[in-house]
Amino acid sequence: MWIIFGLLAIGATLFNLCTFSVGKDYKLSMAIALSLTALTLCAEYSLIAMWVEAEDWAALSDVVPGMERALWVLTSISIGLNILPIFLERIKEKQSLKD
């Protein structure tokens, strides 16, 4: 399930950036993309909880160390890309005030 949420989050992030680049309101797509990122993390946590409940220590020791780093990096990138339009919009507004 986390793979589906992750792919949807990537798609929503790309849609967010495209929406901003054509000058339309991007805030709803930004909220959807960040929500899907959160759901991806929750789904991954649920998977790990199932492995703990089943006492599948081999799966935990194989997957968790690598996934922990990947989730931190990908979540940080998702947050950065989704709030990028806000910063670009503010820079554009400041430049238009100077002109």
Secondary structure, DSSP 8 states (H G I E B T S, - for coil): -HHHHHHHHHHHHHHHHHHHHTTS--HHHHHHHHHHHHHHHHHHHHHHHHHHHTT-HHHHHHHHHHHHHHHHHHHHHHHHHHHHHHHHHHHHHHHHHH-
